[in-house]
Every structure is written in structure tokens, then in C-alpha cells.
Amino acid sequence: MLRVGKIEYLNTIPVYYGFLSGKVDSSGVVFVEEVPSELNKMLREGKLDISVISSYEYLKNSQNYLLLPNLSISAKKKVISVLFLSTVPIHQLHRKDVWLTRSSMTSRELLKYLLREVYGIEPNYRFYSLKEGNLPKNPTALLTIGDDALKMIKTQKFPFVYDLAEEWFNLFSLPFVFAVWAVRKDSFKEKREEVITFYEKLIKSKKIGLDSYKEICKNFSSKISICEDLCKNYLKQLIYDLNIEELNSMEKFSKVINVVSSFQFIPVNYLRLKS
């Protein structure tokens, strides 16, 4: 039985939609749903075989993982769901409290890089979890991701909104890769055929999902209190492939955060899957 991680956000539904809609067989698989940071930890500790994980987690621990080809959560120019929200312009945040969500690793590291190297400020970082309810009532600035960001932006409490994918694109003219799918090397060694079979099913599931945005938004937008149009516009911003531009961006990110890593993929005939 394969243990597979799934983020509890709208942005992964297109990849898993074949399974969710019953059009792709999920026998032999147990899906575990959690926030990105927890899935990172579970895959790292061997509690999962395969998972969508933060690109930062992959880069930091690439010696333990193999990438699943042509799968990512990336965005070019704008992502909409990874936002730095502030009540004041960024340059006024030096030594002020900035709240970072515990749900993400990649977004936290990206924001720290941008604030330090691009904007030249060093705020006081604090951490929050909406599940634990420890976010101050009126924070000066905060990082929010996923469905929480989509809901929070509607409140219009923060006049200064910075989309982190847009900030990255303005610097390097590259899409930003927020998450990838990976398998533990030991799991692949022990369950090679199961992993390859699941990967083939996951690619089929993704194809179904990419053709089903209207249906997805009809079924899921109300669950996070957004309208169907916003849902569709959001999903259309996302890139679910992992091609040369995305890999170049990951390599660039690894350099700016001073992490040495390599890109190793499971050996599959992806061209056959596309036919």
C-alpha cells in the first residue's frame, strides 16, 4: 500500500481530480491530507512514500528523494495564493513584526530572501498557524498561502499586497516553483512497480483535472467561500508541469538560498504517457 501526501488546498485538486472524481482507480493507495509543511515532515521522516512537497524541502534534502516528472505547482507572473499582505509599504517594516505562516517552507524562505536582498529590510519574524488561532487580531504584515490567501484577500484589510510569484518574475523572468511531487529513494527501491503505476495514474488524473476547471470550481469554490470565476481565474494562473523553465527557476532558487542540490527523476517513459 502506497502512502501518498495531498495538500488540503484548492491548488492541488486538478492533479488529483481523476482520483477525486472516480475516473482513475485509487486502489492500493492511501491518501494523507495535510498542510505543505506537515507533508514535508512526513515524507522526510518516512511516514509517506510519495507526496507533493515544498520545492524548498526537495532542494534541501534532494539526496533522499526522486522527482516525479512533469509535475509541479508553479506560477508565472502571478500566483494569487501566495501573498505578503501589509498595512504599510514594505520599506516601513524594518524591525517591525512580520508574521509567517507555519504551513509553508518555500514561501517563507522566498519572502525572507525578497525582504533582505531586494528590499533591504530585516523585520522581526513571528510565526502563526490559523489552525492554532495564534495570529494577532491586527497584524502589521503577514505571509498567507493557499486557500487562506484566497479568502484573506477578499477582506481588503491590507492596502499593500505583494504576490510572491510576481516578485520573483520581476527579478529573474522565470516562473516560481512552489511545490513538486517526489518519492523517497528507499520507497522507490522497495516499491518500484507500485510507484511507477501510481505515477502513470497521477498523470492521467492531472490530464482529467486540467480539462475540468469548470466542474472543479462548481464543486469546490463554495467550500472556501470564493466565487466560481475567481476559482477559474486562479487555477488558470497555475502551471502544473515541470519543464526546463521551471527547473531553471528551481536551480536559481537553490543558489539564492545557498542550498546545493541535484535533480533526479524516477525512470519512466513520459513520452509514452503523453501519446
C-alpha positions as MATLAB code, in Angstrom:
seq = 'MLRVGKIEYLNTIPVYYGFLSGKVDSSGVVFVEEVPSELNKMLREGKLDISVISSYEYLKNSQNYLLLPNLSISAKKKVISVLFLSTVPIHQLHRKDVWLTRSSMTSRELLKYLLREVYGIEPNYRFYSLKEGNLPKNPTALLTIGDDALKMIKTQKFPFVYDLAEEWFNLFSLPFVFAVWAVRKDSFKEKREEVITFYEKLIKSKKIGLDSYKEICKNFSSKISICEDLCKNYLKQLIYDLNIEELNSMEKFSKVINVVSSFQFIPVNYLRLKS';
ca = [
       0.000    0.000    0.000;
       1.428    3.359   -1.067;
       1.116    6.250    1.367;
       0.623    9.423   -0.681;
       0.520   13.006    0.582;
      -2.068   15.505   -0.662;
      -2.196   19.208    0.241;
      -5.545   20.316    1.634;
      -5.751   23.284   -0.783;
      -7.641   24.058   -3.977;
      -4.400   24.288   -5.958;
      -3.739   20.527   -5.876;
      -7.256   19.438   -6.826;
      -6.578   19.494  -10.611;
      -3.735   16.987  -10.178;
      -5.808   14.644   -8.012;
      -9.135   15.232   -9.740;
      -9.087   11.977  -11.665;
      -8.984   10.153   -8.334;
     -11.465   12.502   -6.654;
     -13.978   12.107   -9.488;
     -13.627    8.328   -9.537;
     -12.347    8.329  -13.131;
      -8.956    6.970  -12.068;
      -8.646    3.892   -9.865;
      -7.083    4.641   -6.459;
      -6.794    1.073   -5.200;
      -3.520    0.342   -3.470;
      -3.145    3.959   -2.354;
      -3.839    5.707    0.939;
      -4.071    9.493    0.575;
      -2.977   11.600    3.549;
      -4.188   15.214    3.521;
      -2.210   17.911    5.356;
      -0.689   21.382    5.002;
       2.572   21.593    2.984;
       4.933   21.896    5.950;
       3.474   18.798    7.611;
       3.678   16.762    4.397;
       7.327   17.808    4.075;
       7.996   16.460    7.559;
       6.062   13.230    6.985;
       7.898   12.425    3.737;
      11.249   13.332    5.309;
      10.575   11.009    8.250;
       9.370    8.112    6.089;
       5.716    8.334    7.127;
       4.816    8.791    3.444;
       6.187    7.156    0.297;
       5.189    9.869   -2.172;
       3.987   13.410   -1.678;
       3.628   16.840   -3.102;
       6.239   18.790   -1.115;
       7.640   22.297   -0.947;
      10.326   22.943   -3.546;
      12.467   24.136   -0.627;
      12.114   20.723    1.026;
      13.194   18.990   -2.164;
      16.163   21.282   -2.697;
      17.322   20.981    0.901;
      17.023   17.185    1.028;
      17.310   16.151   -2.627;
      19.704   13.335   -1.725;
      16.732   11.469   -0.206;
      14.197   11.982   -2.999;
      13.407   11.314   -6.657;
      11.214   13.759   -8.552;
       8.080   12.669  -10.387;
       8.482   14.080  -13.931;
       6.359   16.936  -15.241;
       4.517   17.655  -12.013;
       4.695   20.863  -10.019;
       2.706   23.753   -8.640;
       4.271   26.789  -10.261;
       3.207   30.217  -11.434;
       4.440   32.768  -13.920;
       3.965   36.453  -13.112;
       1.183   35.896  -10.546;
       0.048   33.057   -8.302;
      -2.718   34.872   -6.313;
      -2.486   32.411   -3.416;
       0.975   33.214   -2.022;
       0.713   36.763   -0.769;
       2.570   39.113    1.509;
      -0.033   41.468    2.968;
       0.891   44.660    4.755;
      -0.775   47.712    6.263;
       2.279   49.824    5.347;
       4.744   49.892    2.443;
       7.497   47.264    2.709;
      10.281   49.772    3.409;
       8.493   50.755    6.639;
       8.657   47.208    8.024;
      12.299   47.242    9.130;
      12.421   45.870   12.710;
       8.621   45.590   12.734;
       6.773   42.334   13.405;
       6.088   40.277   10.289;
       4.010   37.129   10.716;
       4.894   33.992    8.739;
       2.530   31.071    8.341;
       3.773   27.759    9.706;
       2.036   25.991    6.818;
       4.739   26.750    4.256;
       8.514   26.391    3.928;
       9.147   27.576    0.365;
       7.109   30.767    0.676;
       8.749   31.681    3.977;
      12.247   31.308    2.524;
      11.291   33.200   -0.625;
       9.833   36.091    1.387;
      12.889   36.273    3.640;
      15.108   36.463    0.560;
      12.998   39.197   -1.039;
      12.798   41.336    2.092;
      16.518   41.010    2.825;
      18.105   41.134   -0.634;
      15.599   43.118   -2.706;
      14.026   45.499   -0.197;
      16.946   45.693    2.241;
      14.966   45.244    5.444;
      15.217   42.875    8.402;
      11.887   42.603   10.202;
      11.170   40.696   13.402;
       9.746   37.379   12.240;
       6.911   35.808   14.154;
       5.090   32.572   13.330;
       1.406   31.760   13.293;
      -0.999   28.958   12.468;
      -4.623   29.677   11.663;
      -5.477   26.195   12.915;
      -3.992   27.078   16.294;
      -5.572   30.522   16.226;
      -2.440   32.391   17.298;
      -2.417   35.182   14.694;
      -2.755   38.632   16.313;
      -6.034   40.402   15.668;
      -4.461   43.289   13.730;
      -1.045   42.243   12.387;
       1.007   44.864   10.588;
       2.084   42.386    7.905;
       1.783   38.683    7.237;
       2.531   35.935    4.746;
      -0.503   33.885    3.764;
      -0.791   30.948    1.369;
      -3.268   28.632   -0.330;
      -6.980   28.807    0.372;
      -6.325   31.121    3.338;
      -4.783   33.692    0.981;
      -7.731   33.494   -1.409;
     -10.122   34.158    1.463;
      -7.983   36.819    3.169;
      -7.519   38.945    0.066;
     -11.288   39.452   -0.096;
     -11.298   41.216    3.281;
      -9.380   44.190    1.806;
      -7.825   44.871    5.210;
      -4.349   45.242    3.731;
      -3.749   48.071    1.247;
      -0.324   46.725    0.229;
      -0.432   43.331   -1.486;
       2.674   41.638   -2.841;
       2.300   38.488   -4.952;
       5.487   36.447   -4.392;
       5.440   34.779   -7.816;
       5.228   38.228   -9.400;
       8.103   39.484   -7.239;
      10.256   36.532   -8.389;
       9.313   37.003  -12.041;
      10.217   40.696  -11.866;
      13.708   39.689  -10.722;
      14.506   36.723  -12.957;
      11.784   36.489  -15.666;
      11.120   32.925  -14.561;
       8.080   31.148  -13.144;
       8.386   30.274   -9.481;
       8.085   26.638   -8.415;
       6.261   26.385   -5.103;
       5.874   22.612   -4.917;
       6.901   19.386   -6.636;
       5.978   15.715   -6.347;
       8.646   13.379   -5.007;
       9.131    9.810   -3.812;
      11.563    8.680   -1.162;
      14.500    6.813   -2.715;
      14.087    3.926   -0.276;
      10.376    3.679   -1.106;
      11.170    3.607   -4.828;
      13.721    0.859   -4.278;
      11.212   -1.249   -2.317;
       8.048   -0.449   -4.311;
       9.313    0.424   -7.773;
       6.411   -1.024   -9.785;
       3.787    0.392   -7.426;
       5.366    3.843   -7.650;
       5.541    3.804  -11.462;
       1.951    2.556  -11.721;
       0.770    5.306   -9.374;
       2.734    7.924  -11.320;
       1.071    6.842  -14.567;
      -2.322    7.120  -12.869;
      -1.390   10.533  -11.442;
      -0.558   11.839  -14.913;
      -3.939   10.590  -16.158;
      -5.602   12.224  -13.157;
      -3.858   15.508  -13.937;
      -4.982   15.408  -17.584;
      -8.575   14.967  -16.420;
      -8.221   17.797  -13.924;
      -6.772   20.259  -16.430;
      -9.829   19.691  -18.623;
     -12.255   20.063  -15.717;
     -11.740   23.540  -14.231;
     -15.385   24.473  -14.667;
     -16.507   21.318  -12.903;
     -13.861   21.654  -10.189;
     -14.841   25.226   -9.404;
     -18.532   24.353   -9.360;
     -17.851   21.612   -6.807;
     -15.141   23.191   -4.651;
     -15.245   27.020   -4.774;
     -18.056   27.307   -2.224;
     -16.065   25.211    0.258;
     -13.540   28.027    0.594;
     -16.088   30.824    0.126;
     -14.892   32.153   -3.216;
     -16.892   32.617   -6.422;
     -16.530   30.268   -9.377;
     -14.996   32.979  -11.577;
     -12.211   33.677   -9.072;
     -11.647   29.942   -8.764;
     -11.236   29.509  -12.534;
      -9.026   32.586  -12.879;
      -6.857   31.318  -10.054;
      -6.388   27.815  -11.452;
      -5.559   29.255  -14.881;
      -2.642   31.154  -13.305;
      -1.036   27.914  -12.152;
       1.449   25.733  -14.009;
       1.281   22.016  -13.249;
       4.228   20.984  -15.441;
       7.912   20.766  -14.614;
       9.751   21.736  -17.769;
      13.058   23.467  -18.446;
      11.888   26.926  -17.303;
      10.639   25.542  -14.000;
      13.837   23.544  -13.450;
      15.943   26.620  -14.243;
      13.910   28.541  -11.681;
      14.456   25.852   -9.035;
      18.170   25.950   -9.731;
      18.154   29.736   -9.356;
      16.218   29.457   -6.081;
      18.693   26.896   -4.746;
      21.510   29.372   -5.401;
      19.850   32.347   -3.719;
      19.112   30.296   -0.592;
      22.606   28.718   -0.657;
      21.489   25.103   -0.969;
      23.395   22.565   -3.078;
      21.055   20.068   -4.730;
      20.582   17.907   -7.782;
      17.565   16.929   -9.878;
      16.947   13.199  -10.054;
      13.770   11.731  -11.560;
      12.116    8.343  -11.411;
      12.881    6.469  -14.659;
       9.665    6.482  -16.693;
       8.851    6.867  -20.368;
       6.964   10.125  -20.088;
       6.715   10.493  -23.877;
       4.698    7.264  -23.945;
       2.316    8.688  -21.361;
       1.717   11.780  -23.486;
       0.750    9.765  -26.547;
];
